[in-house]
């Protein structure tokens, strides 16, 4: 969170507001097919400190729509492959398949 000559209380309040908006509005919009596996970064501008929650929500929703549209246009990666649990036959300290110990 950039300081923008604000106190720690103001920065933390804005950070909590943006986290909640990201949880409620941004991440659900970016969780569709072909959109998973990305990194989201929200950077607060100085005017965000004085903005109402509804104004921040509109900005986050617009950013979510723009990001989803862009990711669909470039064909976002599908993300990492799902992890499979080890089988009972695998010893607990065995290296993953395809890796030989040195």
N, C-alpha and C positions, 0 to 999 in steps of 0.2 A: 504494500500500500504506500504510494508516494506521500511524502509529508505535506507538501504544498503549504508549509507554514501553519500546520494545524496541530492541535494537541493530540496526545496519545488517546485520550478518551474519544475525540472526534474520529480519529483514524479507525479505532476499534469498532465504533458504532457503524461507520460506513462499511467496514469489512464484514460485520455481521449481516448487514442489510444485503450486501451483494452476494454473500454466501447463500442466504435464504432464497434470493431471486434465482441464483444459479440452480439451486436444488429444485425449486418449484417450476421454473419456466425454461431455463436454458438446457439442462441435461435431458429432460423428457423430450424436448424438440430434437435433440441430437442422438436419440437412442434408437432410431428407426433402422430398417435394413440398409446395409451399406454405409452406415454412418458411425459405427462403433470403432473404438480403437484410437481415437484422437485425443489431443490435449487441448484443454480450454484455458485461455488466459483472459481475465478481465482486468483492465487497467483503469483506475479511477482518474478522471480529469478533475481539475480544481473545482469546476462548477457542480460536480457530483456531491460535494459536501453539503451544499445548500438545497439540493433537489429533494422534492417530496418523494415518498416511496412509490407513488403511482407513476411519476415521471421516470424514475429509475426502472420500474417494471416495463414501461413502454420501450425504453432504450434496450433493455436486455432482451425483450421479445423480438425487437427488430434485428438485433445482433444474431439471435438464434435463427430467425428466418433466413437472413443473409448467409450465415455459416452453413446451414443445411442446404440451401440452394447451391452454394459454391462447392460443397463436398459432393453433392450429387453430380454436378457438372464435370468434376475432375475424376470421378470414380474413386471414392475414398477406399483405402485399404480395409480389408475385413477384420483386421486386428490380429492378435496372436492366436495361435491354435489353442483349443481348450486343453487344460491339463488333465491327465488321466491319473487316477490314484494308483499307487504301486500295488502289484498283485501280492497275495500272501506268500508266494514262492520266492519273491525277491528279498534278498537279505537287506536289513535296514541301512547299511552303509554302502550299498552297491552304487556305482556310477550310473547315470542315465543311459539308456540304450544308445549306441552309436559313439560313446565316449570311452576311450580306453584309459585306465589309470597310468600315470607316469611313474 
